[in-house]
Amino acid sequence: MNTNGETPWYRRSQRLLAVACALLGGLLIAFGPETRAAWLATTTAAQTTPEPLWDEVIPTPTSSPLVVYVSGAVVAPDVYRLPPGSRVIDALQAAGGLTELADIDGINLAALVQDSQHIRVPYAGERMALPAESDRSPDNELINLNRATASDLEELPGVGKTLAERIIARRETQGPYRSVDELREVSGIGEKLFNQIAPLVTIGP
């Protein structure tokens, strides 16, 4: 027992602990629900609100190029790729332009190009070279590649004895011609010559 009237040291610590517990309990009662609710709201918003994708790149749709075949009286007949919206004149320029023998009277240079289109420029006088109209069937006026003799073939423009023999040799070694286009397989017949003689021949019976 302390005869001086002072509280013993071990009781002081108990009182301080009791006071601290009381204050902490009061704080939890007074501010705990609001603090917890605010913390939960902030955490939920952070988890549910999507962050802006500033770095996301939206691809720009692109159109496929037009693939066209240009042949006939042009400098470089071939297959070309053109941008969408191209016109016939663009296709002819891609093929190196027209030759001196080109006849474009029947061609609409301003027409839009379609994918897989075949643009053929006729040669000057090509239509005049067609057989004259008569009472006979047009097929009777044409030279039949599968029956013609060398003399018959030599009547074609640009076809001499040697080339006529090659045309015949091709049908004898590989079978009858199934289309006029197979003339391109004969050595010595280029695109220009083919375009000249194609309207004058047939593979009819």
Backbone hydrogen bonds, N-H to C=O, Kabsch-Sander energy under -0.5 kcal/mol:
donor,donor_aa,acceptor,acceptor_aa,energy
3,T,1,M,-0.6
5,G,2,N,-0.9
11,R,8,P,-0.8
12,R,8,P,-1.3
13,S,9,W,-1.3
14,Q,10,Y,-0.9
15,R,11,R,-2.0
16,L,12,R,-2.4
17,L,13,S,-2.0
18,A,14,Q,-2.1
19,V,15,R,-2.5
20,A,16,L,-2.3
21,C,17,L,-2.3
22,A,18,A,-2.1
23,L,19,V,-2.4
24,L,20,A,-2.4
25,G,21,C,-2.5
26,G,22,A,-2.0
27,L,23,L,-2.4
28,L,24,L,-2.2
29,I,25,G,-2.1
30,A,26,G,-2.8
31,F,27,L,-3.0
32,G,27,L,-0.7
32,G,28,L,-1.0
35,T,31,F,-2.5
36,R,32,G,-2.7
37,A,33,P,-2.7
38,A,34,E,-2.5
39,W,35,T,-2.2
40,L,36,R,-2.6
41,A,37,A,-2.4
42,T,38,A,-2.2
43,T,39,W,-2.3
44,T,40,L,-2.6
45,A,41,A,-2.3
46,A,42,T,-1.9
47,Q,43,T,-1.5
48,T,44,T,-2.1
49,T,45,A,-2.2
54,W,52,P,-1.6
56,E,53,L,-1.3
58,I,56,E,-0.6
66,L,82,L,-3.6
68,V,66,L,-0.6
68,V,80,Y,-2.7
69,Y,117,Q,-2.6
70,V,68,V,-0.6
70,V,78,D,-2.6
71,S,69,Y,-0.5
71,S,119,I,-2.5
73,A,121,V,-2.7
74,V,72,G,-2.2
75,V,97,G,-2.3
76,A,95,A,-2.7
78,D,70,V,-1.5
80,Y,68,V,-3.0
82,L,66,L,-3.0
86,S,83,P,-1.3
88,V,111,A,-2.0
89,I,109,L,-2.1
90,D,87,R,-0.6
91,A,87,R,-1.5
92,L,88,V,-2.1
93,Q,89,I,-2.0
94,A,90,D,-2.0
95,A,91,A,-1.3
96,G,93,Q,-1.6
97,G,92,L,-2.5
99,T,73,A,-1.8
102,A,99,T,-1.5
103,D,122,P,-2.6
107,I,104,I,-1.6
109,L,107,I,-1.0
111,A,108,N,-1.5
113,V,86,S,-2.8
116,S,67,V,-2.7
117,Q,114,Q,-1.7
119,I,69,Y,-3.1
119,I,117,Q,-0.6
120,R,118,H,-0.7
121,V,71,S,-2.3
124,A,101,L,-4.1
126,E,123,Y,-2.2
129,A,125,G,-1.1
129,A,126,E,-0.5
130,L,127,R,-1.0
140,N,137,S,-1.3
141,E,137,S,-0.7
141,E,138,P,-1.1
142,L,138,P,-0.8
143,I,200,L,-2.3
144,N,142,L,-0.5
145,L,143,I,-0.7
145,L,202,T,-2.9
147,R,144,N,-1.5
148,A,144,N,-2.6
153,L,149,T,-2.2
154,E,150,A,-1.7
155,E,152,D,-1.2
156,L,153,L,-1.7
159,V,156,L,-1.7
160,G,158,G,-0.6
164,A,160,G,-2.3
165,E,161,K,-2.1
166,R,162,T,-1.7
167,I,163,L,-2.1
168,I,164,A,-1.9
169,A,165,E,-2.5
170,R,166,R,-2.1
171,R,167,I,-1.2
172,E,168,I,-1.8
173,T,169,A,-1.9
174,Q,170,R,-2.1
175,G,171,R,-0.9
182,E,179,S,-1.4
183,L,180,V,-2.2
184,R,181,D,-1.8
185,E,182,E,-1.6
186,V,183,L,-1.9
189,I,186,V,-1.9
190,G,188,G,-0.8
194,F,190,G,-2.6
195,N,191,E,-2.2
196,Q,192,K,-1.0
197,I,193,L,-2.0
198,A,194,F,-2.5
200,L,197,I,-1.6
201,V,198,A,-1.2
202,T,143,I,-2.4
